[in-house]
Amino acid sequence: MEEEKMNLRLNMDAGSGSNPGDNPTNPVILDFDKVAEKEKAKAELPKQLQDRCRWLEEKFKAMESVDVIMELTLKI
C-alpha cells in the first residue's frame, strides 16, 4: 500500500509540472525572432538612457540660464 502511494506520487510529480518543457511529448520550441528582438532591445536600452540623460542635462542648463537672467533682471 505504501509503495503504491509512492509510485503514484512519483508519476504525478513527473507529469504534472507547470513548465510545458518538462513534458517530452510537448517540447518547447524557441521563437528566435523574439529572442533577437529581446537582444536588440537590451542593446538599445543603454543608448536610450544616455540620450535621455543628455536631454535632461540640456534642460537643466537652460533652466539655470533662465534663473541667471531673471536674477540679473531683478537686480537692475
PQR file with spaces between the fields and no chain letter, atoms N, CA, C, O and H, PARSE charges and radii, in Angstrom:
ATOM       1  N    MET     1       0.829   -1.189    0.000 -0.4000 1.5000
ATOM       2  CA   MET     1       0.000    0.000    0.000 -0.0000 2.0000
ATOM       3  C    MET     1       0.875    1.255    0.000  0.5500 1.7000
ATOM       4  O    MET     1       0.646    2.161   -0.802 -0.5500 1.4000
ATOM       5  N    GLU     2       1.861    1.322    0.874 -0.4000 1.5000
ATOM       6  CA   GLU     2       2.750    2.481    0.952 -0.0000 2.0000
ATOM       7  C    GLU     2       3.559    2.625   -0.340  0.5500 1.7000
ATOM       8  O    GLU     2       3.788    3.739   -0.810 -0.5500 1.4000
ATOM       9  H    GLU     2       2.047    0.587    1.525  0.4000 1.0000
ATOM      10  N    GLU     3       3.988    1.500   -0.908 -0.4000 1.5000
ATOM      11  CA   GLU     3       4.754    1.533   -2.152 -0.0000 2.0000
ATOM      12  C    GLU     3       3.889    2.050   -3.308  0.5500 1.7000
ATOM      13  O    GLU     3       4.380    2.776   -4.171 -0.5500 1.4000
ATOM      14  H    GLU     3       3.802    0.595   -0.526  0.4000 1.0000
ATOM      15  N    GLU     4       2.620    1.683   -3.325 -0.4000 1.5000
ATOM      16  CA   GLU     4       1.711    2.155   -4.370 -0.0000 2.0000
ATOM      17  C    GLU     4       1.531    3.671   -4.280  0.5500 1.7000
ATOM      18  O    GLU     4       1.506    4.358   -5.301 -0.5500 1.4000
ATOM      19  H    GLU     4       2.221    1.093   -2.623  0.4000 1.0000
ATOM      20  N    LYS     5       1.406    4.187   -3.061 -0.4000 1.5000
ATOM      21  CA   LYS     5       1.272    5.634   -2.884 -0.0000 2.0000
ATOM      22  C    LYS     5       2.522    6.356   -3.388  0.5500 1.7000
ATOM      23  O    LYS     5       2.440    7.410   -4.018 -0.5500 1.4000
ATOM      24  H    LYS     5       1.426    3.629   -2.231  0.4000 1.0000
ATOM      25  N    MET     6       3.685    5.756   -3.093 -0.4000 1.5000
ATOM      26  CA   MET     6       4.939    6.368   -3.513 -0.0000 2.0000
ATOM      27  C    MET     6       5.044    6.371   -5.037  0.5500 1.7000
ATOM      28  O    MET     6       5.441    7.378   -5.624 -0.5500 1.4000
ATOM      29  H    MET     6       3.751    4.899   -2.582  0.4000 1.0000
ATOM      30  N    ASN     7       4.694    5.259   -5.686 -0.4000 1.5000
ATOM      31  CA   ASN     7       4.748    5.190   -7.146 -0.0000 2.0000
ATOM      32  C    ASN     7       3.770    6.177   -7.777  0.5500 1.7000
ATOM      33  O    ASN     7       4.099    6.836   -8.763 -0.5500 1.4000
ATOM      34  H    ASN     7       4.372    4.441   -5.209  0.4000 1.0000
ATOM      35  N    LEU     8       2.566    6.279   -7.210 -0.4000 1.5000
ATOM      36  CA   LEU     8       1.570    7.204   -7.719 -0.0000 2.0000
ATOM      37  C    LEU     8       2.076    8.642   -7.597  0.5500 1.7000
ATOM      38  O    LEU     8       1.917    9.450   -8.511 -0.5500 1.4000
ATOM      39  H    LEU     8       2.299    5.743   -6.409  0.4000 1.0000
ATOM      40  N    ARG     9       2.678    8.938   -6.467 -0.4000 1.5000
ATOM      41  CA   ARG     9       3.198   10.288   -6.244 -0.0000 2.0000
ATOM      42  C    ARG     9       4.322   10.610   -7.223  0.5500 1.7000
ATOM      43  O    ARG     9       4.372   11.715   -7.764 -0.5500 1.4000
ATOM      44  H    ARG     9       2.808    8.281   -5.725  0.4000 1.0000
ATOM      45  N    LEU    10       5.218    9.661   -7.456 -0.4000 1.5000
ATOM      46  CA   LEU    10       6.307    9.883   -8.399 -0.0000 2.0000
ATOM      47  C    LEU    10       5.772   10.111   -9.805  0.5500 1.7000
ATOM      48  O    LEU    10       6.266   10.979  -10.524 -0.5500 1.4000
ATOM      49  H    LEU    10       5.177    8.764   -7.017  0.4000 1.0000
ATOM      50  N    ASN    11       4.768    9.340  -10.202 -0.4000 1.5000
ATOM      51  CA   ASN    11       4.187    9.505  -11.532 -0.0000 2.0000
ATOM      52  C    ASN    11       3.515   10.863  -11.668  0.5500 1.7000
ATOM      53  O    ASN    11       3.619   11.504  -12.714 -0.5500 1.4000
ATOM      54  H    ASN    11       4.367    8.635   -9.617  0.4000 1.0000
ATOM      55  N    MET    12       2.831   11.304  -10.625 -0.4000 1.5000
ATOM      56  CA   MET    12       2.155   12.592  -10.675 -0.0000 2.0000
ATOM      57  C    MET    12       3.163   13.733  -10.732  0.5500 1.7000
ATOM      58  O    MET    12       2.968   14.704  -11.463 -0.5500 1.4000
ATOM      59  H    MET    12       2.747   10.783   -9.775  0.4000 1.0000
ATOM      60  N    ASP    13       4.244   13.614   -9.959 -0.4000 1.5000
ATOM      61  CA   ASP    13       5.266   14.653   -9.950 -0.0000 2.0000
ATOM      62  C    ASP    13       5.933   14.780  -11.318  0.5500 1.7000
ATOM      63  O    ASP    13       6.251   15.885  -11.757 -0.5500 1.4000
ATOM      64  H    ASP    13       4.402   12.825   -9.365  0.4000 1.0000
ATOM      65  N    ALA    14       6.140   13.663  -11.982 -0.4000 1.5000
ATOM      66  CA   ALA    14       6.845   13.681  -13.255 -0.0000 2.0000
ATOM      67  C    ALA    14       6.017   14.314  -14.363  0.5500 1.7000
ATOM      68  O    ALA    14       6.573   14.965  -15.247 -0.5500 1.4000
ATOM      69  H    ALA    14       5.882   12.765  -11.626  0.4000 1.0000
ATOM      70  N    GLY    15       4.706   14.138  -14.335 -0.4000 1.5000
ATOM      71  CA   GLY    15       3.900   14.608  -15.447 -0.0000 2.0000
ATOM      72  C    GLY    15       3.042   15.811  -15.163  0.5500 1.7000
ATOM      73  O    GLY    15       2.350   16.280  -16.066 -0.5500 1.4000
ATOM      74  H    GLY    15       4.254   13.609  -13.617  0.4000 1.0000
ATOM      75  N    SER    16       3.050   16.327  -13.975 -0.4000 1.5000
ATOM      76  CA   SER    16       2.115   17.404  -13.661 -0.0000 2.0000
ATOM      77  C    SER    16       2.792   18.760  -13.513  0.5500 1.7000
ATOM      78  O    SER    16       2.216   19.676  -12.926 -0.5500 1.4000
ATOM      79  H    SER    16       3.612   15.946  -13.242  0.4000 1.0000
ATOM      80  N    GLY    17       3.996   18.900  -14.031 -0.4000 1.5000
ATOM      81  CA   GLY    17       4.696   20.172  -13.900 -0.0000 2.0000
ATOM      82  C    GLY    17       4.010   21.276  -14.680  0.5500 1.7000
ATOM      83  O    GLY    17       3.353   21.024  -15.690 -0.5500 1.4000
ATOM      84  H    GLY    17       4.465   18.156  -14.507  0.4000 1.0000
ATOM      85  N    SER    18       4.167   22.497  -14.206 -0.4000 1.5000
ATOM      86  CA   SER    18       3.546   23.625  -14.887 -0.0000 2.0000
ATOM      87  C    SER    18       4.412   24.117  -16.042  0.5500 1.7000
ATOM      88  O    SER    18       3.969   24.944  -16.840 -0.5500 1.4000
ATOM      89  H    SER    18       4.700   22.702  -13.385  0.4000 1.0000
ATOM      90  N    ASN    19       5.628   23.621  -16.136 -0.4000 1.5000
ATOM      91  CA   ASN    19       6.517   24.003  -17.220 -0.0000 2.0000
ATOM      92  C    ASN    19       6.255   23.091  -18.413  0.5500 1.7000
ATOM      93  O    ASN    19       6.503   21.889  -18.318 -0.5500 1.4000
ATOM      94  H    ASN    19       5.988   22.949  -15.487  0.4000 1.0000
ATOM      95  N    PRO    20       5.761   23.623  -19.538 -0.5600 1.5000
ATOM      96  CA   PRO    20       5.452   22.764  -20.674  0.2800 2.0000
ATOM      97  C    PRO    20       6.682   22.059  -21.231  0.5500 1.7000
ATOM      98  O    PRO    20       6.547   21.020  -21.878 -0.5500 1.4000
ATOM      99  N    GLY    21       7.855   22.587  -21.003 -0.4000 1.5000
ATOM     100  CA   GLY    21       9.068   21.945  -21.477 -0.0000 2.0000
ATOM     101  C    GLY    21       9.410   20.676  -20.727  0.5500 1.7000
ATOM     102  O    GLY    21      10.243   19.892  -21.183 -0.5500 1.4000
ATOM     103  H    GLY    21       7.965   23.431  -20.478  0.4000 1.0000
ATOM     104  N    ASP    22       8.771   20.458  -19.568 -0.4000 1.5000
ATOM     105  CA   ASP    22       9.008   19.245  -18.800 -0.0000 2.0000
ATOM     106  C    ASP    22       8.390   18.025  -19.467  0.5500 1.7000
ATOM     107  O    ASP    22       8.792   16.896  -19.185 -0.5500 1.4000
ATOM     108  H    ASP    22       8.094   21.095  -19.197  0.4000 1.0000
ATOM     109  N    ASN    23       7.428   18.236  -20.339 -0.4000 1.5000
ATOM     110  CA   ASN    23       6.725   17.138  -20.981 -0.0000 2.0000
ATOM     111  C    ASN    23       7.462   16.782  -22.271  0.5500 1.7000
ATOM     112  O    ASN    23       7.494   17.590  -23.198 -0.5500 1.4000
ATOM     113  H    ASN    23       7.102   19.153  -20.568  0.4000 1.0000
ATOM     114  N    PRO    24       8.063   15.571  -22.349 -0.5600 1.5000
ATOM     115  CA   PRO    24       8.843   15.209  -23.536  0.2800 2.0000
ATOM     116  C    PRO    24       7.990   15.082  -24.799  0.5500 1.7000
ATOM     117  O    PRO    24       8.528   15.173  -25.902 -0.5500 1.4000
ATOM     118  N    THR    25       6.681   14.876  -24.673 -0.4000 1.5000
ATOM     119  CA   THR    25       5.830   14.777  -25.858 -0.0000 2.0000
ATOM     120  C    THR    25       5.426   16.148  -26.374  0.5500 1.7000
ATOM     121  O    THR    25       4.879   16.256  -27.472 -0.5500 1.4000
ATOM     122  H    THR    25       6.243   14.802  -23.777  0.4000 1.0000
ATOM     123  N    ASN    26       5.684   17.194  -25.604 -0.4000 1.5000
ATOM     124  CA   ASN    26       5.324   18.553  -25.997 -0.0000 2.0000
ATOM     125  C    ASN    26       6.512   19.480  -25.741  0.5500 1.7000
ATOM     126  O    ASN    26       6.458   20.312  -24.834 -0.5500 1.4000
ATOM     127  H    ASN    26       6.128   17.106  -24.712  0.4000 1.0000
ATOM     128  N    PRO    27       7.595   19.348  -26.533 -0.5600 1.5000
ATOM     129  CA   PRO    27       8.786   20.164  -26.264  0.2800 2.0000
ATOM     130  C    PRO    27       8.542   21.639  -26.576  0.5500 1.7000
ATOM     131  O    PRO    27       7.716   21.984  -27.422 -0.5500 1.4000
ATOM     132  N    VAL    28       9.270   22.490  -25.884 -0.4000 1.5000
ATOM     133  CA   VAL    28       9.180   23.928  -26.112 -0.0000 2.0000
ATOM     134  C    VAL    28      10.074   24.275  -27.298  0.5500 1.7000
ATOM     135  O    VAL    28      11.237   23.873  -27.350 -0.5500 1.4000
ATOM     136  H    VAL    28       9.941   22.210  -25.197  0.4000 1.0000
ATOM     137  N    ILE    29       9.520   25.024  -28.247 -0.4000 1.5000
ATOM     138  CA   ILE    29      10.282   25.445  -29.417 -0.0000 2.0000
ATOM     139  C    ILE    29      10.493   26.952  -29.306  0.5500 1.7000
ATOM     140  O    ILE    29       9.539   27.724  -29.218 -0.5500 1.4000
ATOM     141  H    ILE    29       8.576   25.350  -28.204  0.4000 1.0000
ATOM     142  N    LEU    30      11.752   27.348  -29.314 -0.4000 1.5000
ATOM     143  CA   LEU    30      12.078   28.766  -29.173 -0.0000 2.0000
ATOM     144  C    LEU    30      11.734   29.531  -30.441  0.5500 1.7000
ATOM     145  O    LEU    30      11.927   29.036  -31.552 -0.5500 1.4000
ATOM     146  H    LEU    30      12.527   26.720  -29.386  0.4000 1.0000
ATOM     147  N    ASP    31      11.229   30.725  -30.266 -0.4000 1.5000
ATOM     148  CA   ASP    31      10.977   31.635  -31.376 -0.0000 2.0000
ATOM     149  C    ASP    31      12.184   32.560  -31.455  0.5500 1.7000
ATOM     150  O    ASP    31      12.315   33.496  -30.667 -0.5500 1.4000
ATOM     151  H    ASP    31      11.072   31.127  -29.364  0.4000 1.0000
ATOM     152  N    PHE    32      13.058   32.288  -32.409 -0.4000 1.5000
ATOM     153  CA   PHE    32      14.315   33.026  -32.488 -0.0000 2.0000
ATOM     154  C    PHE    32      14.111   34.489  -32.857  0.5500 1.7000
ATOM     155  O    PHE    32      14.961   35.327  -32.555 -0.5500 1.4000
ATOM     156  H    PHE    32      12.951   31.527  -33.049  0.4000 1.0000
ATOM     157  N    ASP    33      12.992   34.806  -33.507 -0.4000 1.5000
ATOM     158  CA   ASP    33      12.696   36.211  -33.797 -0.0000 2.0000
ATOM     159  C    ASP    33      12.480   36.980  -32.499  0.5500 1.7000
ATOM     160  O    ASP    33      12.949   38.109  -32.352 -0.5500 1.4000
ATOM     161  H    ASP    33      12.302   34.125  -33.752  0.4000 1.0000
ATOM     162  N    LYS    34      11.761   36.358  -31.550 -0.4000 1.5000
ATOM     163  CA   LYS    34      11.523   37.016  -30.259 -0.0000 2.0000
ATOM     164  C    LYS    34      12.823   37.151  -29.478  0.5500 1.7000
ATOM     165  O    LYS    34      13.060   38.164  -28.820 -0.5500 1.4000
ATOM     166  H    LYS    34      11.380   35.441  -31.669  0.4000 1.0000
ATOM     167  N    VAL    35      13.660   36.126  -29.555 -0.4000 1.5000
ATOM     168  CA   VAL    35      14.954   36.177  -28.868 -0.0000 2.0000
ATOM     169  C    VAL    35      15.791   37.317  -29.451  0.5500 1.7000
ATOM     170  O    VAL    35      16.426   38.068  -28.710 -0.5500 1.4000
ATOM     171  H    VAL    35      13.468   35.303  -30.089  0.4000 1.0000
ATOM     172  N    ALA    36      15.791   37.443  -30.773 -0.4000 1.5000
ATOM     173  CA   ALA    36      16.555   38.512  -31.423 -0.0000 2.0000
ATOM     174  C    ALA    36      16.004   39.883  -31.035  0.5500 1.7000
ATOM     175  O    ALA    36      16.768   40.823  -30.819 -0.5500 1.4000
ATOM     176  H    ALA    36      15.275   36.834  -31.375  0.4000 1.0000
ATOM     177  N    GLU    37      14.670   39.997  -30.944 -0.4000 1.5000
ATOM     178  CA   GLU    37      14.057   41.265  -30.532 -0.0000 2.0000
ATOM     179  C    GLU    37      14.496   41.655  -29.128  0.5500 1.7000
ATOM     180  O    GLU    37      14.817   42.814  -28.867 -0.5500 1.4000
ATOM     181  H    GLU    37      14.049   39.233  -31.119  0.4000 1.0000
ATOM     182  N    LYS    38      14.508   40.678  -28.227 -0.4000 1.5000
ATOM     183  CA   LYS    38      14.912   40.954  -26.847 -0.0000 2.0000
ATOM     184  C    LYS    38      16.368   41.397  -26.788  0.5500 1.7000
ATOM     185  O    LYS    38      16.706   42.331  -26.059 -0.5500 1.4000
ATOM     186  H    LYS    38      14.247   39.736  -28.439  0.4000 1.0000
ATOM     187  N    GLU    39      17.224   40.736  -27.546 -0.4000 1.5000
ATOM     188  CA   GLU    39      18.640   41.106  -27.562 -0.0000 2.0000
ATOM     189  C    GLU    39      18.822   42.515  -28.126  0.5500 1.7000
ATOM     190  O    GLU    39      19.635   43.293  -27.628 -0.5500 1.4000
ATOM     191  H    GLU    39      16.950   39.978  -28.138  0.4000 1.0000
ATOM     192  N    LYS    40      18.057   42.833  -29.169 -0.4000 1.5000
ATOM     193  CA   LYS    40      18.136   44.167  -29.765 -0.0000 2.0000
ATOM     194  C    LYS    40      17.681   45.222  -28.757  0.5500 1.7000
ATOM     195  O    LYS    40      18.291   46.286  -28.642 -0.5500 1.4000
ATOM     196  H    LYS    40      17.396   42.202  -29.574  0.4000 1.0000
ATOM     197  N    ALA    41      16.608   44.918  -28.032 -0.4000 1.5000
ATOM     198  CA   ALA    41      16.099   45.859  -27.028 -0.0000 2.0000
ATOM     199  C    ALA    41      17.130   46.065  -25.921  0.5500 1.7000
ATOM     200  O    ALA    41      17.323   47.187  -25.451 -0.5500 1.4000
ATOM     201  H    ALA    41      16.113   44.054  -28.125  0.4000 1.0000
ATOM     202  N    LYS    42      17.792   44.987  -25.505 -0.4000 1.5000
ATOM     203  CA   LYS    42      18.828   45.104  -24.470 -0.0000 2.0000
ATOM     204  C    LYS    42      19.965   46.005  -24.934  0.5500 1.7000
ATOM     205  O    LYS    42      20.512   46.780  -24.150 -0.5500 1.4000
ATOM     206  H    LYS    42      17.636   44.076  -25.886  0.4000 1.0000
ATOM     207  N    ALA    43      20.314   45.898  -26.205 -0.4000 1.5000
ATOM     208  CA   ALA    43      21.404   46.710  -26.741 -0.0000 2.0000
ATOM     209  C    ALA    43      20.986   48.173  -26.868  0.5500 1.7000
ATOM     210  O    ALA    43      21.816   49.068  -26.706 -0.5500 1.4000
ATOM     211  H    ALA    43      19.869   45.268  -26.842  0.4000 1.0000
ATOM     212  N    GLU    44      19.710   48.426  -27.155 -0.4000 1.5000
ATOM     213  CA   GLU    44      19.233   49.796  -27.350 -0.0000 2.0000
ATOM     214  C    GLU    44      18.986   50.533  -26.031  0.5500 1.7000
ATOM     215  O    GLU    44      19.058   51.761  -25.994 -0.5500 1.4000
ATOM     216  H    GLU    44      19.036   47.699  -27.286  0.4000 1.0000
ATOM     217  N    LEU    45      18.701   49.818  -24.968 -0.4000 1.5000
ATOM     218  CA   LEU    45      18.369   50.467  -23.703 -0.0000 2.0000
ATOM     219  C    LEU    45      19.455   51.404  -23.186  0.5500 1.7000
ATOM     220  O    LEU    45      19.133   52.528  -22.800 -0.5500 1.4000
ATOM     221  H    LEU    45      18.643   48.820  -24.998  0.4000 1.0000
ATOM     222  N    PRO    46      20.722   51.002  -23.158 -0.5600 1.5000
ATOM     223  CA   PRO    46      21.750   51.939  -22.672  0.2800 2.0000
ATOM     224  C    PRO    46      21.833   53.214  -23.519  0.5500 1.7000
ATOM     225  O    PRO    46      22.036   54.305  -22.986 -0.5500 1.4000
ATOM     226  N    LYS    47      21.675   53.070  -24.839 -0.4000 1.5000
ATOM     227  CA   LYS    47      21.707   54.255  -25.707 -0.0000 2.0000
ATOM     228  C    LYS    47      20.523   55.166  -25.409  0.5500 1.7000
ATOM     229  O    LYS    47      20.681   56.385  -25.351 -0.5500 1.4000
ATOM     230  H    LYS    47      21.510   52.184  -25.272  0.4000 1.0000
ATOM     231  N    GLN    48      19.344   54.593  -25.222 -0.4000 1.5000
ATOM     232  CA   GLN    48      18.166   55.398  -24.898 -0.0000 2.0000
ATOM     233  C    GLN    48      18.355   56.125  -23.571  0.5500 1.7000
ATOM     234  O    GLN    48      17.990   57.293  -23.437 -0.5500 1.4000
ATOM     235  H    GLN    48      19.215   53.603  -25.269  0.4000 1.0000
ATOM     236  N    LEU    49      18.924   55.429  -22.597 -0.4000 1.5000
ATOM     237  CA   LEU    49      19.173   56.041  -21.293 -0.0000 2.0000
ATOM     238  C    LEU    49      20.170   57.195  -21.414  0.5500 1.7000
ATOM     239  O    LEU    49      19.977   58.259  -20.826 -0.5500 1.4000
ATOM     240  H    LEU    49      19.220   54.480  -22.706  0.4000 1.0000
ATOM     241  N    GLN    50      21.224   56.972  -22.174 -0.4000 1.5000
ATOM     242  CA   GLN    50      22.226   58.020  -22.367 -0.0000 2.0000
ATOM     243  C    GLN    50      21.610   59.230  -23.074  0.5500 1.7000
ATOM     244  O    GLN    50      21.879   60.371  -22.699 -0.5500 1.4000
ATOM     245  H    GLN    50      21.380   56.108  -22.651  0.4000 1.0000
ATOM     246  N    ASP    51      20.791   58.986  -24.087 -0.4000 1.5000
ATOM     247  CA   ASP    51      20.120   60.086  -24.791 -0.0000 2.0000
ATOM     248  C    ASP    51      19.200   60.857  -23.850  0.5500 1.7000
ATOM     249  O    ASP    51      19.154   62.087  -23.895 -0.5500 1.4000
ATOM     250  H    ASP    51      20.572   58.059  -24.392  0.4000 1.0000
ATOM     251  N    ARG    52      18.478   60.149  -23.007 -0.4000 1.5000
ATOM     252  CA   ARG    52      17.552   60.801  -22.071 -0.0000 2.0000
ATOM     253  C    ARG    52      18.324   61.635  -21.049  0.5500 1.7000
ATOM     254  O    ARG    52      17.907   62.742  -20.706 -0.5500 1.4000
ATOM     255  H    ARG    52      18.515   59.151  -22.970  0.4000 1.0000
ATOM     256  N    CYS    53      19.435   61.112  -20.570 -0.4000 1.5000
ATOM     257  CA   CYS    53      20.256   61.871  -19.608 -0.0000 2.0000
ATOM     258  C    CYS    53      20.811   63.137  -20.254  0.5500 1.7000
ATOM     259  O    CYS    53      20.819   64.202  -19.638 -0.5500 1.4000
ATOM     260  H    CYS    53      19.773   60.213  -20.849  0.4000 1.0000
ATOM     261  N    ARG    54      21.273   63.017  -21.492 -0.4000 1.5000
ATOM     262  CA   ARG    54      21.790   64.183  -22.208 -0.0000 2.0000
ATOM     263  C    ARG    54      20.685   65.227  -22.382  0.5500 1.7000
ATOM     264  O    ARG    54      20.932   66.420  -22.209 -0.5500 1.4000
ATOM     265  H    ARG    54      21.266   62.151  -21.993  0.4000 1.0000
ATOM     266  N    TRP    55      19.483   64.794  -22.719 -0.4000 1.5000
ATOM     267  CA   TRP    55      18.344   65.690  -22.890 -0.0000 2.0000
ATOM     268  C    TRP    55      18.033   66.414  -21.578  0.5500 1.7000
ATOM     269  O    TRP    55      17.801   67.623  -21.569 -0.5500 1.4000
ATOM     270  H    TRP    55      19.283   63.824  -22.860  0.4000 1.0000
ATOM     271  N    LEU    56      18.030   65.661  -20.464 -0.4000 1.5000
ATOM     272  CA   LEU    56      17.767   66.270  -19.158 -0.0000 2.0000
ATOM     273  C    LEU    56      18.835   67.294  -18.791  0.5500 1.7000
ATOM     274  O    LEU    56      18.524   68.367  -18.274 -0.5500 1.4000
ATOM     275  H    LEU    56      18.219   64.679  -20.471  0.4000 1.0000
ATOM     276  N    GLU    57      20.094   66.959  -19.060 -0.4000 1.5000
ATOM     277  CA   GLU    57      21.175   67.905  -18.772 -0.0000 2.0000
ATOM     278  C    GLU    57      20.972   69.209  -19.539  0.5500 1.7000
ATOM     279  O    GLU    57      21.163   70.295  -18.991 -0.5500 1.4000
ATOM     280  H    GLU    57      20.347   66.088  -19.479  0.4000 1.0000
ATOM     281  N    GLU    58      20.587   69.099  -20.804 -0.4000 1.5000
ATOM     282  CA   GLU    58      20.343   70.306  -21.604 -0.0000 2.0000
ATOM     283  C    GLU    58      19.202   71.129  -21.019  0.5500 1.7000
ATOM     284  O    GLU    58      19.279   72.356  -20.970 -0.5500 1.4000
ATOM     285  H    GLU    58      20.432   68.217  -21.250  0.4000 1.0000
ATOM     286  N    LYS    59      18.149   70.457  -20.577 -0.4000 1.5000
ATOM     287  CA   LYS    59      17.004   71.169  -19.999 -0.0000 2.0000
ATOM     288  C    LYS    59      17.397   71.876  -18.704  0.5500 1.7000
ATOM     289  O    LYS    59      16.989   73.014  -18.468 -0.5500 1.4000
ATOM     290  H    LYS    59      18.087   69.460  -20.617  0.4000 1.0000
ATOM     291  N    PHE    60      18.185   71.207  -17.866 -0.4000 1.5000
ATOM     292  CA   PHE    60      18.629   71.830  -16.616 -0.0000 2.0000
ATOM     293  C    PHE    60      19.523   73.040  -16.889  0.5500 1.7000
ATOM     294  O    PHE    60      19.409   74.065  -16.216 -0.5500 1.4000
ATOM     295  H    PHE    60      18.516   70.282  -18.058  0.4000 1.0000
ATOM     296  N    LYS    61      20.408   72.920  -17.874 -0.4000 1.5000
ATOM     297  CA   LYS    61      21.268   74.057  -18.225 -0.0000 2.0000
ATOM     298  C    LYS    61      20.428   75.233  -18.703  0.5500 1.7000
ATOM     299  O    LYS    61      20.705   76.382  -18.358 -0.5500 1.4000
ATOM     300  H    LYS    61      20.501   72.088  -18.421  0.4000 1.0000
ATOM     301  N    ALA    62      19.402   74.943  -19.498 -0.4000 1.5000
ATOM     302  CA   ALA    62      18.519   76.012  -19.984 -0.0000 2.0000
ATOM     303  C    ALA    62      17.788   76.668  -18.817  0.5500 1.7000
ATOM     304  O    ALA    62      17.635   77.889  -18.785 -0.5500 1.4000
ATOM     305  H    ALA    62      19.177   74.010  -19.778  0.4000 1.0000
ATOM     306  N    MET    63      17.339   75.863  -17.863 -0.4000 1.5000
ATOM     307  CA   MET    63      16.643   76.412  -16.691 -0.0000 2.0000
ATOM     308  C    MET    63      17.585   77.274  -15.859  0.5500 1.7000
ATOM     309  O    MET    63      17.185   78.328  -15.365 -0.5500 1.4000
ATOM     310  H    MET    63      17.463   74.871  -17.889  0.4000 1.0000
ATOM     311  N    GLU    64      18.835   76.834  -15.701 -0.4000 1.5000
ATOM     312  CA   GLU    64      19.815   77.616  -14.948 -0.0000 2.0000
ATOM     313  C    GLU    64      20.077   78.952  -15.642  0.5500 1.7000
ATOM     314  O    GLU    64      20.217   79.981  -14.981 -0.5500 1.4000
ATOM     315  H    GLU    64      19.160   75.978  -16.103  0.4000 1.0000
ATOM     316  N    SER    65      20.142   78.933  -16.957 -0.4000 1.5000
ATOM     317  CA   SER    65      20.359   80.176  -17.713 -0.0000 2.0000
ATOM     318  C    SER    65      19.215   81.148  -17.482  0.5500 1.7000
ATOM     319  O    SER    65      19.438   82.345  -17.298 -0.5500 1.4000
ATOM     320  H    SER    65      20.029   78.097  -17.493  0.4000 1.0000
ATOM     321  N    VAL    66      17.997   80.638  -17.491 -0.4000 1.5000
ATOM     322  CA   VAL    66      16.827   81.489  -17.252 -0.0000 2.0000
ATOM     323  C    VAL    66      16.884   82.064  -15.844  0.5500 1.7000
ATOM     324  O    VAL    66      16.566   83.235  -15.639 -0.5500 1.4000
ATOM     325  H    VAL    66      17.816   79.666  -17.640  0.4000 1.0000
ATOM     326  N    ASP    67      17.285   81.250  -14.871 -0.4000 1.5000
ATOM     327  CA   ASP    67      17.398   81.737  -13.487 -0.0000 2.0000
ATOM     328  C    ASP    67      18.406   82.881  -13.387  0.5500 1.7000
ATOM     329  O    ASP    67      18.150   83.881  -12.716 -0.5500 1.4000
ATOM     330  H    ASP    67      17.543   80.298  -15.038  0.4000 1.0000
ATOM     331  N    VAL    68      19.540   82.735  -14.047 -0.4000 1.5000
ATOM     332  CA   VAL    68      20.577   83.773  -14.008 -0.0000 2.0000
ATOM     333  C    VAL    68      20.053   85.048  -14.647  0.5500 1.7000
ATOM     334  O    VAL    68      20.252   86.136  -14.107 -0.5500 1.4000
ATOM     335  H    VAL    68      19.748   81.923  -14.592  0.4000 1.0000
ATOM     336  N    ILE    69      19.389   84.930  -15.784 -0.4000 1.5000
ATOM     337  CA   ILE    69      18.836   86.110  -16.467 -0.0000 2.0000
ATOM     338  C    ILE    69      17.795   86.791  -15.592  0.5500 1.7000
ATOM     339  O    ILE    69      17.763   88.019  -15.509 -0.5500 1.4000
ATOM     340  H    ILE    69      19.228   84.046  -16.223  0.4000 1.0000
ATOM     341  N    MET    70      16.941   86.005  -14.936 -0.4000 1.5000
ATOM     342  CA   MET    70      15.911   86.589  -14.069 -0.0000 2.0000
ATOM     343  C    MET    70      16.539   87.313  -12.887  0.5500 1.7000
ATOM     344  O    MET    70      16.069   88.382  -12.499 -0.5500 1.4000
ATOM     345  H    MET    70      16.967   85.008  -15.002  0.4000 1.0000
ATOM     346  N    GLU    71      17.600   86.744  -12.307 -0.4000 1.5000
ATOM     347  CA   GLU    71      18.284   87.390  -11.183 -0.0000 2.0000
ATOM     348  C    GLU    71      18.891   88.720  -11.616  0.5500 1.7000
ATOM     349  O    GLU    71      18.792   89.721  -10.907 -0.5500 1.4000
ATOM     350  H    GLU    71      17.983   85.875  -12.623  0.4000 1.0000
ATOM     351  N    LEU    72      19.518   88.716  -12.784 -0.4000 1.5000
ATOM     352  CA   LEU    72      20.113   89.961  -13.286 -0.0000 2.0000
ATOM     353  C    LEU    72      19.034   91.006  -13.560  0.5500 1.7000
ATOM     354  O    LEU    72      19.221   92.189  -13.277 -0.5500 1.4000
ATOM     355  H    LEU    72      19.599   87.903  -13.360  0.4000 1.0000
ATOM     356  N    THR    73      17.924   90.569  -14.104 -0.4000 1.5000
ATOM     357  CA   THR    73      16.828   91.494  -14.396 -0.0000 2.0000
ATOM     358  C    THR    73      16.269   92.088  -13.115  0.5500 1.7000
ATOM     359  O    THR    73      15.963   93.279  -13.062 -0.5500 1.4000
ATOM     360  H    THR    73      17.773   89.608  -14.334  0.4000 1.0000
ATOM     361  N    LEU    74      16.135   91.268  -12.087 -0.4000 1.5000
ATOM     362  CA   LEU    74      15.595   91.751  -10.818 -0.0000 2.0000
ATOM     363  C    LEU    74      16.557   92.720  -10.127  0.5500 1.7000
ATOM     364  O    LEU    74      16.113   93.635   -9.432 -0.5500 1.4000
ATOM     365  H    LEU    74      16.384   90.300  -12.130  0.4000 1.0000
ATOM     366  N    LYS    75      17.852   92.534  -10.305 -0.4000 1.5000
ATOM     367  CA   LYS    75      18.842   93.401   -9.668 -0.0000 2.0000
ATOM     368  C    LYS    75      18.919   94.758  -10.350  0.5500 1.7000
ATOM     369  O    LYS    75      19.320   95.740   -9.726 -0.5500 1.4000
ATOM     370  H    LYS    75      18.212   91.791  -10.869  0.4000 1.0000
ATOM     371  N    ILE    76      18.555   94.825  -11.578 -0.4000 1.5000
ATOM     372  CA   ILE    76      18.668   96.089  -12.330 -0.0000 2.0000
ATOM     373  C    ILE    76      17.575   97.028  -11.984  0.5500 1.7000
ATOM     374  O    ILE    76      17.518   98.134  -12.522 -0.5500 1.4000
ATOM     375  H    ILE    76      18.230   94.027  -12.086  0.4000 1.0000
